[in-house]
Amino acid sequence: MRITQRAAKSGAFVLVLAGLGGAVLHSLPEPADHAVRPTVERDTDTWSMPLDGYVQPAADETSYAEELVAGPCLERLGIDGTPPWATVSGLQAVSEADDPAVRGNTAPALATTKPLLPALVERRGYHTSSTIGANVQARRSWAGSPDRAAAIAAAPGEAVDACWRRARATLGTDGRRVEQATEVAERLTFLAAVDARRDPSVTATTGAWHRCMGTAGLVDLPAAPSDLPSQSMLMDHGLNFREGEVTKAEIALAEQDLSCQETSGYRAALYDAQWSRLLHVTATDAAVLAAARPDQLAVAERVATTIEQLAPEAPEGVD
């Protein structure tokens, strides 16, 4: 069964339950009247949102950190426990690429629904983060090598499982109800991001942004920042290719866009509109969040630190 949710204009949710035999539409007049304590401080540079603390680290990043921590234990069982190199940013990027806000995904990765971020603009322009640092093919070959598979099969199953349990306990990636809370937090943050763009306080600023961007020379400059990059930008700067060259012209355009968002008031209005929409949730969603601990930012930091300290060194120049 597939479950999808989306916000109606009234603020109620519509739940579509699609089974093999057909579909049933249920209207849920459940009010979003349960207050939520923000799990993070407000920060427009990182675009932090109230429910961020419930979202677990990227899957690829987490599994790699667990491999690094479990490695010595597996080695004692005769199993190759040293994975190939990988970087934090590359692992995060590949998870984000696998979890975008397309194809009916109602709970995409948080990074895929954020506007331009200063730290990325100065390095990547409009390009999304590079996945080269994930070293996907080498890691896949290592994990699936026949010799390693044979060693795992020959080792005592309970001992192998114990290695992984201790690794997850060390990192804190074994939390209860985390996946369910992550889904709720990502879904609601995505819905809030989309709805905030239509807020009157936000749309009132798009004219000023458009005038500010008039000197950018775009033949297809859209009415609002959320519609960038435009088709001409996709072609001119190779934005259809994640690993394409990031040019100085692209970075300059992105910096102008970011500056215009700020001076027009668009960025502040969008942030406030999205943040405010996440301060109250339905009783159903509140119950899911209450069953988990909002400690995932600390877990994410622990996971990232572990990778930076234990991973084999990446080639020079790879982020």
VEXDREN-2710 file (C-alpha; in Angstrom, 1 decimal):
% VEXDREN-2710
k/r/px/py/pz
1/MET/0.0/0.0/0.0
2/ARG/1.2/3.5/-0.9
3/ILE/0.5/6.4/1.4
4/THR/0.8/10.0/0.2
5/GLN/-0.2/13.2/2.0
6/ARG/-0.5/16.8/0.9
7/ALA/-1.9/20.0/2.4
8/ALA/-5.2/21.4/1.3
9/LYS/-5.7/25.2/1.3
10/SER/-7.7/24.9/4.5
11/GLY/-4.7/23.4/6.3
12/ALA/-6.4/20.0/6.5
13/PHE/-4.6/17.0/5.1
14/VAL/-5.8/14.6/2.4
15/LEU/-4.8/11.0/2.7
16/VAL/-4.8/8.8/-0.3
17/LEU/-4.7/5.1/0.4
18/ALA/-3.9/3.3/-2.8
19/GLY/-4.1/-0.5/-2.6
20/LEU/-3.9/-3.2/-5.3
21/GLY/-7.7/-3.3/-5.6
22/GLY/-8.3/0.5/-6.1
23/ALA/-8.1/3.8/-4.2
24/VAL/-10.1/5.3/-1.4
25/LEU/-10.0/9.0/-0.7
26/HIS/-10.4/10.1/2.9
27/SER/-10.6/13.8/3.9
28/LEU/-9.0/14.4/7.3
29/PRO/-10.4/17.5/8.9
30/GLU/-7.7/17.2/11.5
31/PRO/-6.6/20.6/12.6
32/ALA/-2.9/21.5/13.0
33/ASP/-3.4/22.7/16.5
34/HIS/-0.6/21.0/18.4
35/ALA/2.3/23.3/19.2
36/VAL/5.8/22.1/18.4
37/ARG/8.9/23.3/20.2
38/PRO/11.5/24.2/17.6
39/THR/14.5/21.8/17.7
40/VAL/17.0/24.3/16.3
41/GLU/17.8/28.0/16.4
42/ARG/16.7/30.2/13.5
43/ASP/19.4/30.6/10.9
44/THR/18.7/31.8/7.4
45/ASP/22.2/30.9/6.2
46/THR/21.6/27.2/6.7
47/TRP/17.8/27.5/6.4
48/SER/17.2/25.7/9.6
49/MET/13.6/24.7/10.3
50/PRO/11.7/23.7/13.5
51/LEU/11.6/20.0/12.9
52/ASP/15.2/19.5/11.7
53/GLY/16.2/17.8/14.9
54/TYR/13.9/14.8/14.1
55/VAL/15.6/14.1/10.7
56/GLN/18.2/11.4/10.7
57/PRO/21.5/11.8/8.9
58/ALA/21.7/10.8/5.2
59/ALA/21.5/7.0/4.7
60/ASP/24.7/6.7/2.8
61/GLU/26.6/8.8/5.4
62/THR/25.2/6.7/8.2
63/SER/25.9/3.3/6.7
64/TYR/29.5/4.4/5.9
65/ALA/30.1/5.6/9.4
66/GLU/28.7/2.3/10.8
67/GLU/31.1/0.4/8.5
68/LEU/34.1/2.4/9.8
69/VAL/33.1/1.8/13.5
70/ALA/32.3/-1.9/13.0
71/GLY/35.5/-2.5/11.0
72/PRO/37.9/-3.5/13.8
73/CYS/35.3/-5.9/15.2
74/LEU/34.7/-7.5/11.8
75/GLU/38.5/-7.7/11.2
76/ARG/38.8/-9.9/14.3
77/LEU/36.3/-12.3/12.7
78/GLY/38.4/-12.5/9.6
79/ILE/36.2/-10.1/7.5
80/ASP/37.7/-7.2/5.6
81/GLY/36.3/-4.3/7.6
82/THR/38.1/-1.3/5.9
83/PRO/35.9/0.3/3.3
84/PRO/37.3/2.5/0.5
85/TRP/37.6/6.3/1.0
86/ALA/34.6/8.5/1.0
87/THR/33.8/12.1/2.1
88/VAL/31.0/13.5/4.2
89/SER/29.8/16.0/1.5
90/GLY/29.9/13.3/-1.2
91/LEU/27.9/10.8/0.9
92/GLN/25.3/13.5/1.8
93/ALA/25.0/14.5/-1.9
94/VAL/24.4/11.0/-3.2
95/SER/21.6/10.5/-0.6
96/GLU/20.1/13.8/-1.6
97/ALA/20.3/12.8/-5.2
98/ASP/18.4/9.6/-4.4
99/ASP/15.7/11.5/-2.4
100/PRO/14.5/14.5/-4.5
101/ALA/11.2/16.3/-4.5
102/VAL/10.1/14.6/-7.7
103/ARG/8.3/11.4/-8.8
104/GLY/5.6/11.8/-6.2
105/ASN/8.1/11.8/-3.3
106/THR/6.1/13.5/-0.4
107/ALA/9.0/13.5/2.1
108/PRO/12.2/14.5/0.2
109/ALA/15.6/15.2/1.7
110/LEU/15.6/18.6/3.5
111/ALA/18.4/19.9/1.3
112/THR/16.4/19.5/-1.8
113/THR/13.7/21.9/-0.7
114/LYS/15.9/24.8/0.5
115/PRO/16.6/27.9/-1.5
116/LEU/20.1/29.1/-2.3
117/LEU/22.5/28.8/0.6
118/PRO/25.5/31.2/0.8
119/ALA/28.1/28.5/1.6
120/LEU/27.1/26.5/-1.5
121/VAL/26.6/29.5/-3.8
122/GLU/30.2/30.6/-3.5
123/ARG/31.5/27.1/-4.4
124/ARG/28.8/25.5/-6.6
125/GLY/26.6/28.4/-8.0
126/TYR/23.3/26.7/-8.9
127/HIS/24.9/23.3/-9.2
128/THR/23.9/20.8/-6.5
129/SER/26.6/19.2/-4.4
130/SER/29.0/16.9/-6.1
131/THR/28.6/13.1/-5.5
132/ILE/32.1/12.3/-6.6
133/GLY/33.2/12.1/-2.9
134/ALA/30.8/9.2/-2.3
135/ASN/33.1/6.9/-4.2
136/VAL/30.0/4.9/-5.0
137/GLN/31.5/2.3/-7.4
138/ALA/34.5/1.4/-5.3
139/ARG/32.4/1.1/-2.1
140/ARG/29.9/-1.1/-3.9
141/SER/32.6/-3.3/-5.3
142/TRP/34.2/-3.7/-1.8
143/ALA/30.9/-4.5/-0.1
144/GLY/29.9/-7.0/-2.7
145/SER/33.2/-8.7/-3.2
146/PRO/33.0/-12.5/-3.3
147/ASP/35.9/-12.9/-0.8
148/ARG/34.2/-10.6/1.7
149/ALA/30.9/-12.3/1.2
150/ALA/32.5/-15.7/1.8
151/ALA/34.2/-14.4/5.0
152/ILE/30.9/-13.1/6.3
153/ALA/29.2/-16.4/5.6
154/ALA/31.9/-18.3/7.4
155/ALA/31.9/-16.1/10.5
156/PRO/29.4/-16.8/13.4
157/GLY/26.3/-14.9/12.6
158/GLU/25.6/-13.7/16.1
159/ALA/29.2/-12.3/16.3
160/VAL/28.8/-10.4/13.1
161/ASP/25.4/-9.0/14.2
162/ALA/27.0/-7.9/17.5
163/CYS/29.6/-5.9/15.6
164/TRP/26.9/-3.9/13.8
165/ARG/24.8/-3.5/17.0
166/ARG/27.8/-2.0/18.9
167/ALA/28.6/0.3/16.0
168/ARG/25.1/1.7/15.9
169/ALA/25.0/2.1/19.6
170/THR/28.3/3.9/19.5
171/LEU/27.1/6.3/16.9
172/GLY/23.6/6.6/18.2
173/THR/22.0/5.5/14.9
174/ASP/19.9/2.9/16.7
175/GLY/17.3/5.3/18.0
176/ARG/13.6/4.2/18.4
177/ARG/11.0/5.5/15.9
178/VAL/13.5/7.7/14.1
179/GLU/12.5/6.6/10.6
180/GLN/8.8/7.5/11.3
181/ALA/9.7/10.9/12.8
182/THR/12.1/11.6/9.9
183/GLU/9.3/11.0/7.4
184/VAL/6.9/13.3/9.2
185/ALA/9.5/16.0/9.6
186/GLU/10.6/15.9/6.0
187/ARG/7.1/15.8/4.7
188/LEU/5.9/18.7/6.8
189/THR/9.0/20.8/6.0
190/PHE/8.5/20.2/2.3
191/LEU/4.8/21.1/2.4
192/ALA/5.7/24.3/4.4
193/ALA/8.3/25.2/1.9
194/VAL/5.9/24.9/-1.1
195/ASP/3.1/26.7/0.7
196/ALA/5.3/29.5/2.0
197/ARG/6.1/30.6/-1.6
198/ARG/2.4/31.5/-2.0
199/ASP/2.2/33.5/1.2
200/PRO/1.1/37.1/0.5
201/SER/4.1/38.4/2.5
202/VAL/6.4/36.5/0.1
203/THR/4.6/37.2/-3.2
204/ALA/4.7/41.0/-2.3
205/THR/8.5/40.9/-2.6
206/THR/8.9/39.1/-5.9
207/GLY/8.5/42.3/-8.0
208/ALA/11.4/43.9/-6.2
209/TRP/13.5/40.8/-6.7
210/HIS/12.6/40.7/-10.4
211/ARG/13.6/44.3/-10.9
212/CYS/16.9/43.7/-9.0
213/MET/17.6/40.7/-11.3
214/GLY/16.9/42.8/-14.5
215/THR/20.6/43.4/-15.0
216/ALA/21.4/39.7/-15.1
217/GLY/20.7/39.4/-18.8
218/LEU/18.4/36.4/-18.6
219/VAL/16.1/36.2/-21.5
220/ASP/13.7/34.0/-19.5
221/LEU/13.9/35.6/-16.1
222/PRO/10.9/34.2/-14.1
223/ALA/8.6/36.1/-11.9
224/ALA/9.9/34.5/-8.7
225/PRO/13.2/33.1/-7.3
226/SER/11.7/29.7/-6.8
227/ASP/11.5/29.3/-10.6
228/LEU/15.2/29.6/-11.1
229/PRO/17.3/28.1/-12.6
230/SER/15.5/28.9/-15.9
231/GLN/15.7/26.9/-19.1
232/SER/18.4/29.1/-20.6
233/MET/20.5/28.7/-17.4
234/LEU/20.2/24.9/-17.6
235/MET/21.6/25.1/-21.1
236/ASP/24.2/27.8/-20.6
237/HIS/25.7/26.5/-17.4
238/GLY/25.1/22.7/-17.8
239/LEU/22.9/22.5/-14.8
240/ASN/21.3/19.3/-16.0
241/PHE/24.6/17.7/-15.1
242/ARG/25.5/17.5/-11.4
243/GLU/29.2/17.1/-12.1
244/GLY/29.4/19.8/-14.8
245/GLU/31.9/22.6/-14.6
246/VAL/31.0/25.4/-12.2
247/THR/32.0/28.6/-14.0
248/LYS/32.7/32.1/-12.6
249/ALA/29.7/33.4/-14.6
250/GLU/27.4/30.9/-12.9
251/ILE/28.6/31.8/-9.4
252/ALA/28.3/35.5/-10.2
253/LEU/24.7/35.0/-11.3
254/ALA/23.9/32.9/-8.2
255/GLU/25.5/35.6/-6.0
256/GLN/23.4/38.3/-7.6
257/ASP/20.3/36.2/-7.2
258/LEU/21.0/35.6/-3.5
259/SER/21.7/39.3/-3.0
260/CYS/18.5/40.3/-4.7
261/GLN/16.5/37.9/-2.6
262/GLU/18.0/39.5/0.5
263/THR/17.6/43.2/-0.5
264/SER/14.0/42.7/-1.8
265/GLY/12.9/41.2/1.5
266/TYR/12.0/37.9/-0.3
267/ARG/14.4/35.7/1.7
268/ALA/13.3/37.0/5.1
269/ALA/9.6/36.8/4.2
270/LEU/10.0/33.2/2.9
271/TYR/11.9/32.1/5.9
272/ASP/9.3/33.5/8.3
273/ALA/6.5/32.0/6.4
274/GLN/8.0/28.6/6.2
275/TRP/9.1/28.6/9.9
276/SER/5.7/29.7/11.2
277/ARG/3.9/26.9/9.3
278/LEU/5.9/24.3/11.2
279/LEU/5.1/25.5/14.7
280/HIS/1.8/23.6/14.9
281/VAL/1.1/20.1/13.6
282/THR/-1.8/17.7/13.7
283/ALA/-2.4/15.4/16.6
284/THR/-1.4/12.4/14.5
285/ASP/1.9/13.9/13.4
286/ALA/2.6/15.2/16.9
287/ALA/2.2/11.7/18.3
288/VAL/4.8/10.4/15.8
289/LEU/7.2/13.1/16.7
290/ALA/6.7/12.7/20.4
291/ALA/7.7/9.0/20.1
292/ALA/11.2/9.9/19.0
293/ARG/13.9/12.1/20.4
294/PRO/14.8/15.3/18.5
295/ASP/18.5/14.5/18.8
296/GLN/19.3/13.8/15.2
297/LEU/21.5/16.9/14.7
298/ALA/23.8/15.6/17.4
299/VAL/23.8/12.2/15.8
300/ALA/24.6/13.7/12.4
301/GLU/27.5/15.6/13.9
302/ARG/28.8/12.4/15.5
303/VAL/28.4/10.5/12.2
304/ALA/30.3/13.3/10.2
305/THR/33.1/13.5/12.8
306/THR/33.5/9.7/12.7
307/ILE/33.9/9.7/8.9
308/GLU/36.4/12.6/9.0
309/GLN/38.5/10.9/11.6
310/LEU/38.4/7.2/10.5
311/ALA/37.9/7.2/6.7
312/PRO/40.8/6.6/4.4
313/GLU/42.1/9.8/2.9
314/ALA/40.3/10.9/-0.2
315/PRO/42.2/12.0/-3.4
316/GLU/43.4/15.5/-3.4
317/GLY/40.7/18.0/-4.6
318/VAL/37.7/15.7/-3.9
319/ASP/35.2/17.3/-1.5
END
